[in-house]
Amino acid sequence: MTIRLPAGDGGFRAYEPRKEPLAATPGTPFTSRTVFSAAHVVADPFADSTPDSPAAVDWDATLAFRRHLWSHGLGVAEAMDTAQRGMGLDWAGAAELIRRSAAEAKSVGGLIACGVGTDQLTGPASLAEVRAAYEEQLALVEESGAQAILMASRALAAAAKGPEDYLEIYGHLLRQSAEPVVLHWLGPMFDPALEGYWGSSDLDAATDTFLEVIAAHPDKVDGIKVSLLEARREVDIRRRLPQGVRCYTGDDFNYPELIAGDEQGFSHALLGIFDPLGPLAAEAVRVLDTGDAKGFRELLDPTVELSRHLFQAPTRFYKTGVVFLAWLAGHQSHFTMVGGLQSARSLPHFARAYELADGLGLFPDPKLAEERMKNLLSLYGVNQ
């Protein structure tokens, strides 16, 4: 049996769904790489909310998805941009998410790191206000028992006059952090408000400032997450890091080669694409743990086409595809997102995402995924 999928040019194509899922079983944490999945939140579809109201979250389904990731040995990067920070989830919602997920991680022995930002600032802010906002969030994450990820700040990007302001703010935060943190450099393709981060739109100059922050406080930086979608730049930064500071790739276009590494080193991972790829990614990393880089690439390389599809411009709307695939996979009972972002991608985009994910065997129940895809198509007037 085939399913009619819109081709994007006004026509349709026939696709024969896969019959069996990929065989991927839960397992223990990895030995060769530290791997985080930046996890999405599940909206409450029955809440009477509007796009301007606080996010309504289905906490049971949200935490269940995190247990799914932990069961496969993955760490959870919580309250990151994948969880719609600044795109539907406000600071109050993120704070509750951090508290609940950190408690859940403790109860099951799961690895967790949480995003620290300044999104409680909703208008123009001074550097002092930016610093105070960061401090508030850092304190909450540390009190929860999770590792902190210092995220890029829209407010800092707007308030900073040059590199010296970044050096001052980040230096202050690193000096007062209780434990080593992860520094997150999120490029403007993920958030246009972050253009010119680290004090310059010239990436070479910005990189120098970024590395200067780390060099001044190497004992307070566990690692960096680089999300610029430039593999060569990430490798260059990786090779310039102080001894003991790790690079967590955030490159959803080139992650297999960056995680596999070369003779001079490798990247760990903190990736949004590892939300839908969780079990398959875990299987690949366990192969890498045995020293089989070729086998790792054979498993993970075929996933890049799906990742590049989900993260295509405008990249910030990749979350819609991530949640769509979670619905098809049966991790949630509906395709609804906080802020109404389920409408951010087109039907042909969804159709291609379904086809690619099904081809990889990502759906535990391919028949359920097919039925849900047909239901979505019928809502758009596509008859089978």
N, C-alpha and C positions, 0 to 999 in steps of 0.2 A: 504494500500500500504506500502511496505517495501523498505528500502534502503540497498544496499550491502556495508558493511564497512570492510576494511582490518583488520584482527584480530591480526596482528603482527607476526604470525607464518608462513606466506606465504598463509594462507587461508583467507576465508571471513566469515562474519556472517551477518544475516539479522536483521535489526533494524526497528521497526515501530515507526516513528516520532510522537511526541505529537501533538494533534490537537489544543489545547488551551493554551495560555500562563498563567503564574501565574498572578493573579489579584493583582497588586500593583499600588497604585495611588500616585502622588506627595503629599507632606505634609510639615508641618512646622518643624523647627529644634527640636532636641531631648531635653529632660529635665534631663535625668539620666546619660547620657554619652556624651562626646565630640567625634565625629566620623569623621575622615578624610579618604577620598579615595585618594590614590596616583594615579594620572591620567596619562594615556599614551598620546603621541602626535600622530597626524595623518600626515603621510608623504604626500608630493605632488607627485603623481605617474607620472605626466607629465613633471616634471623637468628633464633636461638633467644632471644628477648627477652620480658620481661614488662613490664607497665605501670610497675613501679618500677625497672626496670633502665635503664642509660644508653641513649640513642637509638641505633639502628642505622641509618645513613644510606647510601643508594646514591649514592656520590659521583659516579660517571660520569653517571647520569641527572640528578642535581642540577646539576652543572656544565653539562651539555648544555642544560638549560632556561635557564640564564643566558646561554649563547651565543645561544639563540633570541631572548631579549629584546634583547641588544646588537645583534643583526643588524637589528633594526627601528629602531635609533637610541635606544632607551630606556636610561636608566641603571638600575643595579640597587641597590636599598637592601637591604643584606644583614644577616642575623641580626637582623631586626626581629620584631615579634610575629607577622607572617605566617609566619615560619619556626618558629613555636611556641616562641619563647623563653618559658620559664616554664610551658609547657604541653606538656612532653615532651622538649624540647631543653634540656639543662643547659649550664652555662658551658663545660665541657670540649668538648662537641659544638659549641657556638657558636664557640669559639676556633678549632677546626679548620676550621669552615665559613668563617670570616673569612680564615684563612690561604690556604686553597685558592681561594676566590673572588677574593681580591685578586690572587693570582698569575695566575689565569686572565684577569682583567680586563687585567692588564699585558700578557699575551701577545697579546691580541686588540685592545687599544686601547679597551676598554670603560670607561664611567664607572661608578664604584662608591663608595658610602658605606656605612659599617658601624655597627651599633648598639653603643653603649657603655652598659652597665648595671651592676647590682650583684648579679646572680643567682647568684654564687658564695656569697653569704650565704644560708644555708638556715634560719636561726632569728633570734631577736631580736638586733639589732646596735646598737652605739653610733654616734653621728655620726662619730666617728673611724674606725670600721670601715667605715662607708658610704663615707667619703671615700677610704679606702685601696682599697676594692673598685673604685670608679670609676677611680681612678688606674691600677690594674692593667690594666683593660680599655682605657682610653684609650691606654696605652703600647703595648699589642698592636696596636690598630688603626693607630696612627701608624707603628709599625714595619712594618706590612704595606704601607704606602703609600696606604691608603685614607683618605677623608675620614671624620671622626668625627661620629656622630649621638648626642648625649647624651640617652639615653632616660629616661623617668620611672622612678623606683625605688620598688618596694614597700617596701624596707627603709627608705628615707628617709621615705616617707609614714608609716611606723610609728614612726620615731624622732624626727621633727621635732616640736617643741613649738609652733612658730609660723612666720610668714613669715621671721623673722630667720635661722632655721636654713637655709632654702632659699637665702637671699641669701648666706650664708657658704659653703655647700658649692659652689654653682654659681659664685660669684665666684672661689673657689680654683681650681676646675677650668679656668675660662676664662683665668685669669691664666697657668696653666702649659701650656695647649694650644699646640702648635707652629703650628697653622694654624686659621683660622676654622672653627667647627663649626656643626652644625644642632642647635637645641634642640627637643626633642620633648615636646609636651604631649598625653598620651594620656588621654582621659576615662575615667571609671569604667564606662561602658557597654562598653568594650573590656576593662577589668580592674577589677573591683570593689574590689580592694585599693588602688587609687589614688584613692579617694574623699578629698576634702579636700586635693588636691595644691596646692602653693604656699601651704599654711598656712591654707586656708579652704575650706569647702564653698559659700560665696557666690562665684559665678563672677566677679562684678564685682571683689571684693576680690582673688581669685586672679589675675585678669587684671592688676591693678595691680602685684602682686608680680612676676609674669612679665615685664612690661614694664620694671620697675625693674632686674631682672637684666640685660636687654639694654641699657638705657640706660647702665648703668655700664661696659659692655664692648662697645660697638658694633663695634670693630675685630676682635673675636674671635668674632663671630656672623655666619656667612654667611647664615643664615636660620633660620626657625622652621617646624616642622611642627605644625599644629593639628588634632587629631582629637577634636573635641567634637560633631560632627554638627549644628552650629548655624551656618548660613551667615551670618546677620546678625552674630554675634559675631566670626566670622573676618574679615569685612570691616572691622569696627570695629578689631580688633587690627591688621590690615594697614595701615590708614590712620594708625595711631599709631606705627608702627615708625620707627626712625631711618633717615635716608637711607642707601641701600646695603644694608640688611638685607632679605632676601627672605622672602616667605611661601610655604611649600610646603603646599598644601592636603592635608589628610588626611581630608577630608570625603567619605566614600563614598556619601553621599546627595545631595550638591549640587555635585559637582565640575564639571559642564559650565559652569554660570554663574560659578563662582568662577575657573576657568581663563580663560574668555573675558574676565572683568573688566568694568569700567565706565570712565567718563571719568576716575576718580581712581586707577585702578590695576588690577592683576590678581594672581592667585596662580599660582605655579609648581605642580608636583605631586609628591607622594610618596604613592602610593596602593596599597593592597592589591588593589583591584579591577582595577588595571592589570596584574595577573598573568594572569588569564584574558582580559582585553581587549587585551593587548599590541599585536598587529598592527592592530586596529581603532583603538585609541587613537592609535597612531603615525600612522596615515593621517589622523586628524582633526587632530592637531597640525600636520602638514605643510600641511593646508589653512589652518589658522590662521596659519602662517608667511607665507602669501601676503597676509594681511590680510583674509581672508574669514571673519569671525566667524560669519556666518549659516551658511555651509557647514560650519563646525566644529560648530556646535550641531546641525545636521541629522544629522550623523554620530553625535555622542556622546549627544545627548538620549535616543534610543531605548534606550540601554544602562542607563539609571538604574533601570528596573524590575527588571532582573536584579540590579543591585548592591544595591538595597534588599531584594530577596528574600534574597540571600546574607548580608547584614549584619543581618537582622532579629534581634530579641532572642531568646535571649541572644547579643548581638553577638559575643562573644569566640569563638563557634564558627563564624564565617564561614570559618575556614581549611578546615573540612571540605568546604564547597562549592567552594572554590578548588581543592583537590586532586582532588575528584570531576571537575570540568570538565577539569583537566589530563589525567586518565586518559581521559576520553571523547575528548579532542582528540588522543590518541596521543603525548603528551609523556612518558608513563610506561606501563609494561606492566601495572600493577595499581592497585587502589584500596585501598591500605594506608597508614596514617599512623603516625608515631611516637606512642607513648602510646595507641594504639588509638582515636584520635579519629575514625576513619571511622564510628564508631557514634554520633556526636554529633548527627546530624540524621536525620529520619524519611524513609521512602520517598516520601511525597507531596512532601516538600521537594525531594528529589533529582529527582523527576519534573518538577516545575515548573522547576527550574534547567535541566534538559535542554531542555525545551520553549522556554524563553526564550533560552538560548544558541544553540540550533539555529536559531531564528527570526532571530537576528542574523547567522547565517553564521559563527559562531566556530570551527566544527569544520573543519579542513583536509580531512578525509575524512568526510563526513556518514554514509556507509554504515558505517564503522567505529564511529562514535559510536552509531548506531542499534543495531548488533549488541551493543555493550557495554552499552547501556541495557537491551536485552532480556535479556542474561545476568544483570544485576543483578535485574531484575524476576523472573526465573525462580527465583533464590535465595530470594525472598520468597514463592514459590508463585503468581506471576501468570503464567498461560498466555496466549499470544497466539492 
